[in-house]
């Protein structure tokens, strides 16, 4: 939902970044306002995932130039956990497993870390239990998953649903979904997308990073950006995704003379 | 084999440890005979050195510089043991303070019929069939100076017996408390567990310190699990960082027995656990799990021997270490599949997590297979916390230290979760998470 007077949540200017000394991002520019859903599409190796990890603060990615402001603050002044507590959320392509730590306990740790940083009340296990039981409906999750170890033995689809559950718990102002649709069957895709749609509000924003147009049938973006070789080469509406699906990426490259 | 035969004069360190051995209170013929034999053996042995293959990575020299004397047989006024008692084991607890049975701290009121938990020594004249049949039969003392020393002082310690067809639902808690004094003290706790056919029980054997006085615990545990019996055996060594703890556990398993062991090492400056399991019947199912969680300059050495002496045996062994600061761990896991022990199914895994650059582990799996129709696998890994995993948790708002402690706990969880006593699991979780945050 585009509103001209909405507040700017994320402002990326001429961002460059490297991994192990190899430049991957070569001048990213992107502005995301409250209420908007953006999609970044691009071929493999275009730097989509790097961009999402740089935003979230992965230590292996070195920012070499440019700036990112998040909610008015210099994002690079914050470490990964501070970004999370400030309202930035990254749904991982490959969520990790944490044996021996129940999903409920982990979600409560995350919730309370953010609550404490923002001067809100932390929840004890009983209070959190009421809170989480409501949230799991967003991703149609069986309450039994709350007692299981985080992601341990979860199917690919269950892990992705768990990511969206974490998003529901943390209520970020910007959620970056990194290839959340990859490896999902059609039912899981529907559930995950429904979850994201329920969580999208006028005061927050979503950035979908995806390889395929399929996801965008379920989550309708306001903007589609085409990323090639570390930069956004073209921006359009949701119809651009369909065009990419039928024509591939080469014409975008050629169109701007890359 | 541990220890070296010394032809000439007795080792003064051993001699010092044996001081007072002659004046132990008498406890029946079997005990007296064992003590005399074992003291004889001990006198002819010296402390092992890194030249002994079995002690290559564990140097006892720092211990040798300390003059240990047998701990005095005096009980303390009201030591507060509450932090170690387990609600699950109410009525099933026997406590030894400096090796002496402490009836006022024990609580054996809840034992079901068929379950015996008592001190080994029961007076001079008692006819003691259990002791006669088992004491000194499973843990041999002719090749280990520490087993010999323990046996030379045998008497203090616990007998646990589960009668035929008896199921003891609540865990049986054996709590050994050391109390240091101005002088360095040596203690010789002994445990004998006899699970008769078709019985089932859980035992928690715990070693703790009441203070930081220097103590040397020389422990020997003998376990006999008869045919079709099940025993779950948890050992937790959490003595003070100024302690030395050397333990032998010898386990004999009968046909179709099920034995599970979780051996947790948290304490002591230097500790060693020799675990010898012998499968003496067909169809035995044996699970051995170990976990050492160390910091500072602690050293923990586990030497295990799993002897598949009979066919159709299954064994699963997992040994994990978590090493911080400049701590060190040693794991030597020997699996022996004897000729004729066909259809043996054995897996061994050693996994080690180094939390700092100064930490070190020496892991050595050792498979000796003399049968030709068996399934055996082993592996060892050494690693650090994955940066991607730490990042994942940080991206959920957890601080880096909280992320690391959670992942460290997750590494340990596989062993801790197998402990069938919730209070103990929770305490271990708190210990590991608390020490790191």
Interface residues (C-beta under 8 A of the other chain):
Chain A: X56 X57 X58 X59 X60 X79 X80 X81 X83 X84 X85 X89 X90 X92 X95 X96 X98 X99 X100 X101 X106 X109 X110 X113 X114 X117 X149 X166 X170
Chain B: X386 X387 X388 X389 X391 X392 X393 X394 X395 X396 X397 X398 X399 X400 X402 X403 X406 X407 X409 X410 X411 X412 X413 X414 X416 X417 X429
